[in-house]
Amino acid sequence: MPEIKEIIEELRFISDRLSTQVRMVALGLLAITWTILVGESAFLRKLSEGLGKSLLLISVLSVFVLLVDFLQYVIGYIYVNKTLKAAEAQGLTETNFDPDSWLFKSRSILFWTKQFVLIATLVFFLAVLTCYIYS
């Protein structure tokens, strides 16, 4: 049976992997949509003409996901640094995070927001391409 410390470490590992995957997929969507939008081949121009606004929305949503990811880490840094300084000021060698802190809650909200928005963006991208192919 794993100890709480091992479970926390596994959670950190999975969270880091999820965030890495979010960045990779968002950047991939951004690269694909940008390539289609600025492509010069006849096929890409035709695709861009048919899907231009949808592809632009997908690009904007991908950038939004990357921004939310960045903000999650900035808020996480501020929160952990604040917790560390408070513990050091009190001469503590151990301390707990405050799950009621607005910074703690914001970090969690941003984590789940980027997951949800990326999934929605990816589903929208696939739907747009599917509709285009079958129309």
Order of alpha helices (4+ residues) and beta strands (2+ residues): alpha-alpha-alpha
